[in-house]
Amino acid sequence: MSLPGSARALQAREVYQVLKDIALEQRRVIGKTPRAWGDVASGEVAVEVDGYRLRLRKEAGELDYCIACTATDGRSADMHCWAGAGTDPLELLSVWERARLIELLAAE
């Protein structure tokens, strides 16, 4: 993963935009592990969308935080790069966007 100060690190805002685009149905999830959202109550969920590879943490059926993301150009970052309060990409989503994202991930 990229170092927190690295110019090549994927910024939380960019990852947030990908998540928001999924919620607004402007991007479509093309792969997910596990395949069925309900297969894991707590644990890691890997999502692929338009070449972005996201690893999300699910806790008690809800999205908890973004573990890591790799962009189409190879830039990457993880939760340690977004260590400041409120800088996790999922934290930047509105309540509606987050609920919609969960709904769409569950439907895939």
C-alpha positions in Angstrom: 0.0 0.0 0.0 1.1 3.6 -0.5 2.5 5.6 2.3 0.3 8.3 3.9 2.4 11.2 2.5 2.9 9.6 -0.9 1.9 11.7 -4.0 0.9 8.5 -5.6 -1.5 7.5 -2.8 -5.2 7.3 -3.7 -7.0 10.1 -1.9 -10.1 9.4 0.3 -12.1 11.9 -1.8 -11.5 9.8 -5.0 -12.5 6.6 -3.3 -15.6 8.4 -1.9 -16.5 9.5 -5.4 -16.4 5.9 -6.6 -18.6 4.8 -3.7 -21.0 7.7 -4.3 -21.2 6.9 -8.0 -22.2 3.3 -7.1 -24.9 4.6 -4.8 -26.2 6.9 -7.6 -26.0 4.0 -10.1 -23.5 5.8 -12.3 -21.1 2.9 -11.8 -22.0 -0.7 -11.6 -20.4 -3.3 -9.4 -18.9 -6.0 -11.6 -17.5 -8.3 -9.0 -17.9 -9.0 -5.3 -16.5 -11.5 -2.8 -18.3 -13.1 -1.2 -20.9 -13.2 -4.1 -23.8 -12.9 -1.7 -23.8 -9.9 0.7 -25.6 -12.0 3.3 -22.9 -14.6 3.3 -20.9 -12.6 5.8 -22.2 -10.7 8.8 -18.9 -9.4 9.9 -15.7 -9.5 7.8 -14.2 -8.3 4.6 -16.1 -7.7 1.4 -14.1 -7.2 -1.8 -15.8 -5.1 -4.6 -14.7 -4.4 -8.1 -16.1 -1.5 -10.1 -14.8 0.0 -13.3 -11.3 -1.3 -12.6 -11.2 -0.1 -9.0 -10.7 -2.8 -6.4 -12.1 -1.9 -3.0 -11.9 -3.9 0.3 -14.6 -2.9 2.7 -15.2 -4.0 6.3 -18.6 -5.2 7.2 -19.7 -5.3 10.8 -23.0 -6.8 12.0 -24.4 -6.4 8.5 -23.4 -2.7 8.1 -20.5 -1.1 6.3 -17.9 -0.2 8.9 -14.9 1.2 7.0 -12.9 1.1 3.8 -9.9 -1.2 4.3 -8.1 -0.4 1.1 -8.6 0.6 -2.6 -6.6 0.3 -5.7 -7.3 2.5 -8.7 -7.2 1.6 -12.4 -3.8 3.3 -12.8 -2.3 1.3 -9.9 -2.4 4.0 -7.2 -3.5 2.6 -3.9 -4.2 3.5 -0.3 -5.4 1.8 2.8 -7.1 2.8 6.0 -3.7 4.0 7.5 -3.5 6.6 4.7 -6.9 7.9 5.8 -6.1 8.0 9.5 -7.6 11.4 10.2 -11.0 11.7 11.8 -13.8 11.5 9.3 -11.4 10.8 6.3 -12.5 7.2 5.7 -14.2 7.3 2.3 -17.3 5.7 3.7 -17.5 8.5 6.3 -17.8 11.0 3.5 -21.0 9.5 2.2 -24.4 11.0 3.2 -26.7 8.8 5.2 -28.8 8.2 2.0 -25.8 7.4 -0.1 -24.5 4.9 2.4 -27.9 3.2 2.8 -28.3 3.1 -1.0 -24.8 1.6 -1.4 -25.6 -1.1 1.1 -28.9 -1.8 -0.7 -27.2 -2.1 -4.1 -24.4 -4.3 -2.7 -26.9 -6.6 -1.1 -28.8 -6.8 -4.4 -25.8 -7.8 -6.6 
